[in-house]
Each structure stands twice: as structure tokens, then as C-alpha cells.
Amino acid sequence: MPAATCKTDLIAICDKEYAKLARLIAPLSDATATAPGAEGVSIKDTVAHRAHWITLYLGWVSDGRAGAEVQTPAPGYKWSELKAYNAQLRAAQAGLSWAEAQADLAAEHARLMAFLAAESDESLYTPHLMPWMNDWTLGRWAEASGASHYRSAAKFIRKTLRDQASAAAEAPSQETARTRRD
């Protein structure tokens, strides 16, 4: 999917992808959302991660506008160290409940949308507006933190739900096989 190139499209795609993700996660139980999936990552972990990255993005913008040094992705980490950063983040968010993760995502999405609404096309799509931005614009960074992250979260969640359903379907078959051997 091509990246948005104007504020109107950016807001629309962020809202669209968030709505899809919100519908996907709304009916999930605590047990489903907190069950470890691939590489031990739960649906709750993924949702909390997405909320956190919006917080990071808005912090980069705020710090950059205040003239403070911006360290992306986070102080002490390079982009090549995201796996380690995300593992540290999961550990820090381990005590977060499923309801809290959902509320955090909703709140951060609202903050992102308020930020985007207050910005102009010029501020969102002027290259190199701040030193930390590399070749991406604020709008592209917002899309990566919002819509793109929502899309990848939904993909992960759908796969996790399929894996959980397969495991549940196999469990009775394995129990039947054990009973027959006994």
C-alpha cells in the first residue's frame, strides 16, 4: 500500500486501520489476548507495543520542536537493535492487563489523531523538517507509527488466533490418541 502524501489521506488511513484493529481485538478475552504466541509474544504484547510506538513518535516530535536531542528509536538503542528494545519493552509492560493495553492503544491513537488534525500538510510533508527525520517526513513517520503498525498488528493477531484455534482443535485429538493407547 503506497504511503499517504497529504494530511487528509494520512488521517483517513490511520482511522481506517485503527478501526479494523479495534474491531479485531474488541471481542478477545483476557485468556486469548495474554496467551503466548510466536516467540512468546502475546496479542496483548503486540497491542501494548503499538501504543508505545505512538508515544515514542509523539515524543520525538515534541523533543525535536523543543530543540532537544532526539534519539531514535530510543535512548541507548540503534535501529539495528529493535529486537532487544522490543524484548525490554515487553518485560517492562509485562504487568499491563489486557484492558489496560486496549485503553492505552485507544488513548495513543486519539493523541495521534489530535496531533495530525492540528498539523498542516506543509509540516507533515516537508522533508528534513527536523534532523532526526532522515529522508522521511513527519507524515511518513506518523503513518509508520499508526496505520502501518496497526496493519502489521492485525496480521500478527489473525495469525495468532489461527494458531490458537489449530492448537485447540489438535488437543482433543491428542487426548483421544492417548486414551486409546491406555
Buried (B, 14 or more C-beta within 10 A) or exposed (E): EEBBBEBEBBBEBBBEBBEBBBEBBEEBEEEBBBBEBEEEBBBBBBBBBBBBBBBBBBBBBEBBEEEEEBEBBBEEBEEEEEEEBBEBBBEEBEEBEBEBBBEBBBEBBEBBBEBBEEBEBEBBBBEEBBEBBEEBBBBBBBBBBBBBBBBBBBEBBEEBBEEBEEEEEEEEEEEEEEEEEE
